[in-house]
Amino acid sequence: MFNRTVSALALAAAMIAAPAFAQDTTADPDTVVATVDGTEITLGQMAAMKLSMPPDMAQVPANEMWDLLLDEMVRQAALANTGEEELTALDRAFLANQRRDYLVRAVMERVADFEPTDEEVQAAYAAAFPSDEPIQEYDADHILLETEEAANAVIEELNNGGDFAALAEERSVDTGSAQSGGDLGWFTADRMVPEFSEAVVAMEPGTTSEAPVQSQFGFHVIKLNETRDMTAPEMADVRETLVQQIRRQKVAEEIERIAGEATVERTEGIDPAVLDQNILEIPN
């Protein structure tokens, strides 16, 4: 597929001979710098292209980059004009999705572009580390199975002297923890799905779950190694984490607000199976 960014190799080769010159320009991003078969290339589009370049190349002085960048955009415009004449269903769908994705990210970045107040950070800290009750952490291992029968079989093997770590490496479908014998490390209950957390909280250190614990991921066999009270960190040490958390929450709330206020009309009666058909007519 055609690479729509400036070629690093082309830039590196052409900049050697790029002439240095002074040129008066306006700061208006809508200023037209070239027209290709009726398609306008603007100063703003050039500036956006410059932003997409690798940092070391983006630092090249503008007077050394101008002709090179504009020539590249002229070539792209000529090719894009040809592409516009031959748009397929796949092209139209991808272009619409890419435009939507860019606009979504732009909105999210604008929403997240704020500095939380000290009061907001203090409230987030208090919620994460309540002073009136200790926070307990758990050190546990697990073996994740796809079926209850498979989980019961593992429990039976453990009861007969089987090695938990070896069985985790051999049977667990959680490939991430399986490589370390099912080790999940230290965690607080709120970091796990409710079914898993409830089972762990009810266990005694040094024991293994007597029955499979079902969650949305499958069936867990859990071994609780240790518990400990977590010492709350100084707020200054976690301030940046709390700030990011507040921003994520703000973005999530804004997404729900905007989506909730949107007028949505769903077309009924479409068979979902059509998604398995080659509706975009992609050549085999």
N, C-alpha and C positions, 0 to 999 in steps of 0.2 A: 504494500500500500504506500502511496506517495507520502513522503515525510513533509509535513507542512511547516516545519521550523527551519530556520536558516542553517545550512550545512556548515558544521564547524570546519571541515576541511576546506570548503570554498572560501570561508571567511579568512582563514589563516593564510591561504595562498594569495588571495586577492589584496589583502591589506598591505602586503609588501609594496605593491605598486600603486596603492590608492593615493591620489593627489591630495595635498593639504590645501584648503582654500577657506576663505571666509564667505559666509552667505547670510544675508539678512532674512530672517523668517519671523513670522508672527507666532504668538503663543496660542493661537486658536487651533484646537485639535481638528476642526472641520476644514481647515485650509487644504485645498486640493493640490497635491504635489505632482500628480501625473494622472493621465486618463488612458486606459487600455481598452480599446474597442467599446468605448462608452462607459466602462467601469471606472469609477473614481478611486484613487488611492489618496488617503488623507494623511496629514501630519500626525494625527492621533493614532492612526493605524501603524505608522512607522514607529512611533514611540512605544506602542504595545508590542510590536515585534522585537524591539530592542530589549524590552523587559523579559522576553522569553529566551534570550540568549544566555549562554554560560557566563558566570560572573566575570571571568577574566577577559572575555571578549567584550562584554558590555561596558567595561571600563575604558575601552579604546575611545579617544576623542571623537566627538561627533563629526568634525570636519574630515576625519580620515575614514569614517564609516558611511557617510551619506550616500555616495554613488553606489557602493557595494550593496548596501541594504535596499536602496531603491531599485536597483537592477534585479535583485532577487525577488522583490515584491512584484515587479512588472512581469517577470517570468511566471510567478505563481498566479497572477491575475489572468494572464493569457491562458494558462492551463485550466484554471477554474472556470473561465468563460466557456471553454470547450466542454468541461465536465457538466456545466449547467444545461447544455444542449442535449446531454445523454443521460440525465438522471434516471436511475432505476428505483424500484420500490425500496430496495435495500439502502440506496444512497439517501433517499428522502427520510427514511426512518432513522438512520444513524445521525443525519444532520439535525433532525428535530430533537433527538435524545441528547446530543452534545450541547445544543443550545440550551435546553432545559437544565442540564447538569451544570453548565457554567453559571446560569442565572441563579440557581439554587445556592451554589457555593458563594456567589457574590453577596446574596442576601444574608447568608449565615455569617460571613466575615464582617459585614456591616453591623449586624446585631451584636456580635461578640467583641466589637471594637469599643470597649469602654473599660474604665478602671473602677472596680468595686469600691465602695466606701469602706472606711475602717469598721463601721457598724456592721456592714454585710459580712466582712471577713470574720469579725468577732462572733457573729451569729453562726456562721458556718463552722468555725472552730468549736464552739460550744456544742453544736449538734453532733460533730464527729467525735468529740472527746468530752462527754458529760462528766462533770466533776463529782456528781452525787452518787455515782455507781461505777464500780471497776469494769474495765473492758477486758474480757477474757479472750485469749488466743488459743488456737488448737493446732497441734501438729499431728497430721493424719496421713495415712496412705489409703489408696483405694484401688480396686480392680473393677473396671467398668465392662459389663457384659451386655450383649444385645437382647438376651432373653432371660426370663426368670429361671428357666430350667438350667441354663448355663451357669447362672449365679449360684443356684443351689448346689450344683456339682462342685463348684470351687469351694463353697463353704464346707461341704462334706470332706473334700481333700484336706482342707485346713484342719478340720477336726481330727483327721487321721494323721496329723503330723506334717502336712505339706508346708512348704516354705512360701510365705506370702510374697516376698520380692520376686522369687522365681516364677510363681504363678502369674504375677502381674506382668512380668516381661513376656510371658508366653501367651497369656489369654486376653489381657486388657485391650479393649478397642480404643482407649484413650492413649494414643501413641505417644503423646507428649510426656505423660507421667510414667508410662510403662517402661520407658528406657531407664528410669531411675527407681525401678521396683515399686512403682505406684505412689512415690513420694509427692505430696502436695505442698510440703513446706508448712510454714506457719500462716494462719489466716484467722480472720474474725468471722463470726457466724453470718454477718450480713453480706459477705463476699460470695457465698455459695447459694445455690438454689434452695428454697425453703425445706424441701423434703430431706435433702442432704444435711442441712444445718440442724434440723430438729433431731435427726438421728444421732449426729455427733454430740450435741449438747446433752443428750440422754445417756451417753455412754460413759464408762469409767476408763481412765487411762490404762493402757495395757490390754484392752479387750478388743475383740473383733465382732462385728455385727452378726447376730444370730440368724437373721433373715435378710434377704436382699432388700435394698432400699431403692424404690423406683423413683425416677425423676424423668424429666423430658429428654434426658440424654440416654437413658437405658436403665440398667439395674446395677447398683453399686454394692460391692462388698467392701466394708470400711474397717480399717484398723486405726484406733486412736492411740497415739503414742504418748503424748504429754499435753498438759494444759498449763497456762501461765497467765498472770495478770499483766496486761499491757500498760506500760508507763506512757502517759500522754507526753508527746514531744512539746517543746517550746513553740509557741505560735509563729515566731519568726522563722523557725526551721521548716515549717510547712505552709508558710503564707502563699508562696507561688502555687503550690498544689491546690490550696483552697481557692485562690483567684481563678485558676483554670476550671475548677469545679463549679464556681458561681457562674462563669461565662457559659459553660456547657448547659447548666440549668436554664439560664436565660434564653439560650438558643432553642432548647427543647420546648420551653414554654411558648416562645414566639412561633415555632413551627406548629404547635397545637392550636394556637390562636388563629393563625392565618388559614390553616387547613380547615379549622372549625367554622370560620366565617365564609369560606368559599361556597359558591353555588355549584353543587355537583349533581350531574344527571347521568346515571349509569344506564347503559344500553343492556336491556335484559334479553335473554333467549339465545345468547351466543354460546355455542358448545366449546368449553375449554380445550377440547381435543384438537381444535384447529391450530393451536400453538405447536403441535407436533407435526403439522403439515408444512410443506415448503411454500408458504404463502408469499415469501419474498422472491421466489423464483431464483434461488441461488444455484448456479450451475454445479453439478456434481463433479 
